[in-house]
Amino acid sequence: MAKITINDKDYYTDDFNDEQKKAYAEIQAASSELDRMQYIAQVLNARREYLAGAIVQMAEQGKVETDGSTDEA
C-alpha cells in the first residue's frame, strides 16, 4: 500500500478511485521527468564547467608558448 502526503495529510493509494489513480500516476510521471531533467542539468553544468576550465587552460598554454618563456632543452 503506497502512501502519498499532500499538505501534511497522508493518503493511501489503495483507497483511490479511478480518477485519483490517474492523477497519482501523472504525479509519478511528472516526478520522474523532473528527476531526469535535474540529472541532465547537473551533467550539463559539469560539462560547461569542464569546458570553461579547458578554455582557460588552453589560453594559459597559448600565452606561455607565445610570450617566449617556454623551457626548451
N, C-alpha and C positions, 0 to 999 in steps of 0.2 A: 504494500500500500504506500504509494508516494504521497508526500505532503508538500504543499506549497504555502508559503507565508506571504500574505498580502496585507499591507497596513497593520502589521503586528497581529494578524489573525491567521490561524492555521486552517487550511482546507485540505481534505483528503480526496485524492483523485478517484478513489473507489466510489465516492458518493456523487461524482459529477454526472450530470445529464449529458446528452449528446452534444449540445451546444457548448457546454463548458469544456468537454473533452476536446472539441475542435479548437477552442480558444487556447487551451493548455498546450496542445500540440503546436500551435502557432507561436506561443511564448517560447517553447523549447527550440523551435527552428530559429526564431529571432536571436535567442541567446547563443545558439551555436554559431550563427553567422557573425554576431558581434565578437565572439571569441576568436573566430577565424580572422576577422578584419583587424583585431588588435594584434594578433600574432604577425600578420602581414605588415602592419605598421611598424612593429618592433624590428622586423627583418629589414625593412626598407630604411628605417632610421639608422640601423647599424651599418648598412651598406653605404649610406650617404656619409656617415662619419668616417668610415674606412676610406672612401674615395677622396674626401676632403683632406684627410691626412696624407694620402698618396700624392695629391697635388702639391701640398706643402713640401713633402719630402723631395719630389721631383724638382720643384722650384729651387730648393736649397742645393740639390746636387748640381743643377744647372748654374747656379751662382758660383759655386766652388770651381766648376770647370771653366767658366768664362772670365773669372777675375784673376786668373794666373797663379792662384795659390795652391794648386794641386801638387801633391808629392809624387814625383815620378822618379823611379830608380834607374 
